[in-house]
Amino acid sequence: MHIKRIKAIIKNYLDGTNSATEKKALDSWLSSVEKLPIPHTPTDLHDIKKAIWAGIENQHITNDARPMTKRIILWPALGAAVALIVIGFFAVRNTDRGPHTFTTGKGESKTIELVDGSVVTLQENTQLIVADDFEKLADRNVRLVEGEAFFRVHRNPERPFRVAGSGMQTEVLGTSFIIRTSIKDAAWSIWVKSGKVRVSKPTKASETYTLWANDSLTYALDNDQIGWVDREFDGSMVLSFKENNLEQIAETIADRYGVVLTIENGLERKHKFSGEFQSDQPLDEILDMICLATGTQQIKNGNTIMLRSSIPQQ
């Protein structure tokens, strides 16, 4: 990895501006670095730590006339830190083997950002498997084992995105769509929100069906029957409110997104809100709209969000 790229990743991590992939890699390394076989003696590690701290202290010095010796200390320290990061990255990449499985339980929703920039929202009781070589192969392969997922695929004509499962196989270049699969009911369905997809049966790859925006298709596994639906999907993934108070809204959002959403005392039933949001809208965007309409603001603390009045108390 190029030294400038590593420096940029470190800086972004400290600034909190990493991509999801970079943050995951760094967090994974930081949590396991003590277990990694770093090729340094205890004395070496002690000296490296001292050099790193010396570098951190020196970066606060902004006077151009500072002694040259203090300037020199920073780069060995940074070099040592970069060396440890490189070791960590290689260790994480070498130990992170096998497919990645994402699951949700009852009443739980989860949004996943894949390394190619595609975003998948899993609804309750859903299992998605992402190939371990997803980033390397010519085809981007995932498997929807069970449940319902909304895919917003990053366009890349050179690397088709394929969704396998117990029903039809789906291939896209860049679009958004919902797939439902139920092993229990032996049923599979797809609704295309935007773009174009091509689906086929696992046993008859040459028999393909092309779907455009708002097209829907169903497949019954038990009798091998294909069905076209001449209407938009039933919209069960749309988040809809009609004259709901903040207490009701908080309960719905908490169940859908798996967060803890609390309301400031006295505001639970003071405001009501009506509106509809698409399944691919980020939670922050949804809360911003609700706050704007109800005169509140969101305060985040980890996985906990609080809605409180945005009007200063008298």
VOPAKOL-68253 format. One record per residue (C-alpha): residue number from 1; x, y, z. Coordinates in steps of 0.001 Angstrom, whole numbers. Layout:
BEGIN
NODE     k      east     north        up
NODE   NUM         X         Y         Z
...
//
This chain:
BEGIN
NODE     k      east     north        up
NODE     1         0         0         0
NODE     2      1430      3414      -959
NODE     3      2809      5418      1970
NODE     4       741      8512      1046
NODE     5     -2439      6422       981
NODE     6     -1689      4996      4424
NODE     7     -1078      8491      5815
NODE     8     -4388      9636      4350
NODE     9     -6246      6693      5929
NODE    10     -4701      7447      9334
NODE    11     -5594     11132      9066
NODE    12     -9165     10359      7978
NODE    13     -9540      7922     10857
NODE    14     -8488     10560     13366
NODE    15    -10782     13108     11701
NODE    16    -13690     10651     11576
NODE    17    -13991     10874      7771
NODE    18    -13054      7305      6803
NODE    19    -15132      5273      4410
NODE    20    -17015      2389      5999
NODE    21    -14474       -85      4575
NODE    22    -11429      1806      5906
NODE    23    -12989      2258      9346
NODE    24    -13892     -1427      9565
NODE    25    -10342     -2449      8639
NODE    26     -8753       -61     11139
NODE    27    -11182      -924     13943
NODE    28    -10584     -4612     13333
NODE    29     -6842     -4069     13481
NODE    30     -6966     -1941     16618
NODE    31     -9042     -4558     18450
NODE    32     -6730     -7431     17544
NODE    33     -3290     -5837     17304
NODE    34     -2198     -7286     20665
NODE    35     -2704    -10791     19284
NODE    36      -780    -10227     16057
NODE    37      2774    -11533     15669
NODE    38      4517     -8177     15264
NODE    39      8206     -8706     14438
NODE    40      9576     -6449     17202
NODE    41     11152     -7132     20570
NODE    42      9571     -5632     23714
NODE    43     12365     -3060     23773
NODE    44     11669     -2104     20151
NODE    45      7980     -1722     20855
NODE    46      8688       463     23877
NODE    47     10910      2730     21784
NODE    48      8304      2877     19004
NODE    49      5566      3880     21430
NODE    50      7776      6621     22849
NODE    51      8529      7870     19329
NODE    52      4822      7881     18393
NODE    53      3871      9900     21455
NODE    54      6749     12270     20798
NODE    55      5428     12750     17267
NODE    56      1890     13384     18499
NODE    57      3124     16025     20952
NODE    58      5249     17698     18298
NODE    59      2413     18063     15769
NODE    60       872     20692     18056
NODE    61      3920     22900     17649
NODE    62      3186     25447     14924
NODE    63      6075     27863     15345
NODE    64      8212     27820     12189
NODE    65     11257     28585     14280
NODE    66     11036     25425     16377
NODE    67     14302     23479     16770
NODE    68     15231     21158     13923
NODE    69     15647     18228     16327
NODE    70     11943     18342     17194
NODE    71     10997     18356     13532
NODE    72     13075     15267     12930
NODE    73     11384     13282     15710
NODE    74      7978     13424     14060
NODE    75      8842     11471     10926
NODE    76     10403      8425     12604
NODE    77      7349      8332     14838
NODE    78      4979      8541     11898
NODE    79      7024      5953     10079
NODE    80      6722      3601     13035
NODE    81      2982      4164     13227
NODE    82      2643      3554      9501
NODE    83      4681       356      9818
NODE    84      2315      -924     12498
NODE    85      -711        15     10378
NODE    86       750     -1878      7394
NODE    87      1307     -4946      9560
NODE    88     -2237     -4639     10879
NODE    89     -3759     -4316      7433
NODE    90     -1966     -7378      6124
NODE    91     -2890     -9350      9229
NODE    92     -6555     -8386      8977
NODE    93     -6667     -9149      5261
NODE    94     -5029    -12541      5805
NODE    95     -7269    -13607      8699
NODE    96    -10559    -12265      7298
NODE    97    -11433    -15363      5274
NODE    98    -14715    -16935      4293
NODE    99    -18043    -15448      3224
NODE   100    -19608    -12642      5249
NODE   101    -23074    -13426      6605
NODE   102    -25490    -10670      7644
NODE   103    -28698    -11503      9513
NODE   104    -31629     -9701     11131
NODE   105    -34070    -10955     13737
NODE   106    -37737    -10289     14324
NODE   107    -38602     -6601     14092
NODE   108    -35014     -5716     13138
NODE   109    -33763     -3833     10084
NODE   110    -30152     -3408      9009
NODE   111    -28429     -1359      6303
NODE   112    -25136     -2655      4872
NODE   113    -22681      -778      2672
NODE   114    -20682     -3149       489
NODE   115    -17095     -2445      -513
NODE   116    -18129     -1487     -4065
NODE   117    -20426      1279     -2796
NODE   118    -23660      -693     -3156
NODE   119    -26112      -469      -247
NODE   120    -28409     -3275       958
NODE   121    -31232     -2824      3480
NODE   122    -32288     -6050      5172
NODE   123    -35771     -6337      6627
NODE   124    -36654     -8595      9559
NODE   125    -35776    -12301      9580
NODE   126    -33402    -11945      6621
NODE   127    -30067    -13576      5841
NODE   128    -27615    -12305      3204
NODE   129    -24272    -13878      2324
NODE   130    -21554    -11863       571
NODE   131    -18759    -13795     -1133
NODE   132    -15346    -13464       486
NODE   133    -13857    -12576     -2917
NODE   134    -16623    -10061     -3673
NODE   135    -14109     -7256     -4211
NODE   136    -11775     -9248     -6462
NODE   137    -13842    -11295     -8904
NODE   138    -15219    -10006    -12199
NODE   139    -18769    -10631    -10923
NODE   140    -20089     -9198     -7650
NODE   141    -21892    -12156     -6086
NODE   142    -24240    -12221     -3082
NODE   143    -26838    -14742     -1923
NODE   144    -30182    -13878      -350
NODE   145    -30884    -17020      1672
NODE   146    -34135    -15940      3279
NODE   147    -36215    -12831      3837
NODE   148    -36490     -9467      2115
NODE   149    -33814     -7018      1017
NODE   150    -33692     -3722      -841
NODE   151    -30635     -3400     -3103
NODE   152    -29255       -88     -4358
NODE   153    -26458     -1237     -6653
NODE   154    -23502       944     -7567
NODE   155    -23218      1022    -11341
NODE   156    -20204      -727    -12827
NODE   157    -20765     -2134    -16348
NODE   158    -17531     -4115    -16138
NODE   159    -18596     -5969    -12983
NODE   160    -22191     -7273    -13043
NODE   161    -23935     -7562     -9689
NODE   162    -25616    -10944     -9165
NODE   163    -28048    -12038     -6461
NODE   164    -28474    -15793     -6064
NODE   165    -31072    -17509     -3923
NODE   166    -33568    -20308     -3648
NODE   167    -35672    -18750     -6420
NODE   168    -34600    -16822     -9490
NODE   169    -31101    -15507    -10173
NODE   170    -30842    -11727    -10649
NODE   171    -28236     -9814    -12659
NODE   172    -27932     -6017    -12736
NODE   173    -25485     -3346    -13832
NODE   174    -26746      -520    -11643
NODE   175    -30232      -101    -10265
NODE   176    -32402      -450     -7165
NODE   177    -34827     -3270     -6452
NODE   178    -36453     -5390     -3743
NODE   179    -36192     -9171     -3569
NODE   180    -38240    -11411     -1301
NODE   181    -37553    -15082      -841
NODE   182    -39328    -17514      1477
NODE   183    -38105    -21070      1860
NODE   184    -41135    -21947      3976
NODE   185    -43641    -20700      1379
NODE   186    -41510    -21754     -1610
NODE   187    -42020    -18264     -3042
NODE   188    -39779    -15627     -4610
NODE   189    -40553    -12142     -5915
NODE   190    -38829     -9009     -7183
NODE   191    -39855     -5394     -7689
NODE   192    -37631     -3006     -9655
NODE   193    -37612       559     -8400
NODE   194    -35230      1979    -11002
NODE   195    -33036       825    -13857
NODE   196    -33172     -2610    -15451
NODE   197    -32547     -6156    -14220
NODE   198    -32468     -9584    -15816
NODE   199    -33652    -12659    -13928
NODE   200    -33414    -16336    -14763
NODE   201    -34091    -19718    -13203
NODE   202    -31091    -21524    -11703
NODE   203    -31899    -24592    -13782
NODE   204    -32633    -22675    -17007
NODE   205    -30080    -19896    -17337
NODE   206    -31011    -19342    -21001
NODE   207    -34619    -18534    -20048
NODE   208    -34376    -14904    -18970
NODE   209    -36852    -12157    -18070
NODE   210    -36020     -8460    -18339
NODE   211    -37659     -6058    -15898
NODE   212    -37732     -2266    -15962
NODE   213    -38713       322    -13336
NODE   214    -41952      -603    -11509
NODE   215    -42027     -4101    -13046
NODE   216    -42681     -6999    -10698
NODE   217    -42274    -10722    -11128
NODE   218    -43095    -13687     -8899
NODE   219    -41905    -17267     -8976
NODE   220    -43511    -20251     -7232
NODE   221    -40854    -22878     -6569
NODE   222    -43260    -25739     -5867
NODE   223    -44949    -25673     -9302
NODE   224    -42261    -23771    -11261
NODE   225    -44656    -20982    -12242
NODE   226    -43676    -17434    -13285
NODE   227    -46096    -14567    -12668
NODE   228    -45993    -10964    -13870
NODE   229    -47521     -8281    -11639
NODE   230    -48926     -5310    -13540
NODE   231    -48798     -2909    -10624
NODE   232    -46253     -1431     -8267
NODE   233    -45038     -3499     -5361
NODE   234    -47274     -3556     -2301
NODE   235    -45101      -972      -574
NODE   236    -44591     -2832      2693
NODE   237    -41067     -1451      2920
NODE   238    -42321      2126      2747
NODE   239    -42217      3870      6119
NODE   240    -45532      5687      6467
NODE   241    -46954      7904      9225
NODE   242    -50436      9416      9445
NODE   243    -51115     11817     12306
NODE   244    -48764      9851     14556
NODE   245    -47315     11449     17684
NODE   246    -43588     11373     18411
NODE   247    -43918      8493     20844
NODE   248    -45512      6306     18159
NODE   249    -42991      7435     15552
NODE   250    -40074      6639     17873
NODE   251    -41373      3115     18476
NODE   252    -41774      2432     14745
NODE   253    -38336      3793     13818
NODE   254    -36645      1931     16675
NODE   255    -38144     -1356     15464
NODE   256    -37262      -687     11818
NODE   257    -33700       584     12237
NODE   258    -32590     -1134     15444
NODE   259    -31753      2097     17292
NODE   260    -32790      3515     20668
NODE   261    -34941      6580     19983
NODE   262    -36139      8609     22962
NODE   263    -38306     11724     23206
NODE   264    -37789     14658     25551
NODE   265    -40272     14672     28420
NODE   266    -43430     16535     27535
NODE   267    -43035     16157     23769
NODE   268    -44218     12547     23416
NODE   269    -47772     13523     22402
NODE   270    -47352     17236     21797
NODE   271    -46581     16998     18072
NODE   272    -48099     14874     15301
NODE   273    -46571     14046     11957
NODE   274    -47776     12651      8636
NODE   275    -45439     11568      5877
NODE   276    -44073      8719      3810
NODE   277    -40475      7660      3272
NODE   278    -38902      5221       831
NODE   279    -37077      2182      2137
NODE   280    -33724      3387       802
NODE   281    -33815      6760      2574
NODE   282    -31138      7085      5292
NODE   283    -32339      7345      8893
NODE   284    -30660     10750      9312
NODE   285    -32643     12126      6383
NODE   286    -35913     10755      7776
NODE   287    -35277     12229     11218
NODE   288    -34264     15576      9726
NODE   289    -37647     15812      7974
NODE   290    -39552     14821     11114
NODE   291    -37593     17307     13216
NODE   292    -38193     20094     10712
NODE   293    -41943     19459     10768
NODE   294    -42222     19141     14553
NODE   295    -39805     21836     15721
NODE   296    -37408     19336     17265
NODE   297    -33768     18355     16834
NODE   298    -31949     15040     17045
NODE   299    -29115     14504     19515
NODE   300    -26959     11420     18909
NODE   301    -24972      9443     21433
NODE   302    -23748      6199     19901
NODE   303    -26736      4032     19030
NODE   304    -29062      6266     21054
NODE   305    -30894      9201     19496
NODE   306    -32978     11750     21391
NODE   307    -35498     14139     19891
NODE   308    -35828     17335     21871
NODE   309    -37267     20776     21312
NODE   310    -35249     23049     19069
NODE   311    -36869     26113     20659
NODE   312    -34746     27612     23476
NODE   313    -36355     27359     26892
NODE   314    -37478     30682     28369
//
